């Protein structure tokens, strides 16, 4: 059977919500998602937003992918497909009150993907990690678990994302936001 590429665009909203204002103003941060499904055969949903917790001015806070604070998304409609191309367009800063910014970085192995079993569990043999800045587009191929062609034998893929925020020592408290885009092409 010939499969046409299917595309799913995910728009991520990176948020920082004002924290408690004390002697040191705290900033909490997280990631929320909205979906734009271009072809109904592919589905996407946000499972868990990124959550930096309380961010202290002058201190870098890092959230790793595949942790309880990292972002997790599920991509469906992959059964029988040969690969998935994942493209990230990521912001460099969060923007807040009066144009104040907080540097945001996604270097290292801050992106990961994993095939999900029918029970929704990551099949760790299929786990792929990469640097979404050095490699904004990455092709994820299915892991061969048994006989037959090398295609996705399960319908879902989990996509994970982590990042670091580095507020200055004199960071202005308030709400900070940015958006990122994830484009999925199933081949």
Secondary structure, DSSP 8 states (H G I E B T S, - for coil): -----EEEEEEEEEEEEEEEESSSEEEEEEEEEEEEESSTTSEEEEEE--EEEEEETT-EEEE-TTSTTSEEEEEE--TT-SEEEEEEE--SEEE-GGG-EEEEE--SS-EEEEEE-TTS-B-GGG-EEE-TTTTSEEEEE----SSS-SS-SSSEEEEEE-EEEE--TT---S-EEEEEEEEEEE-
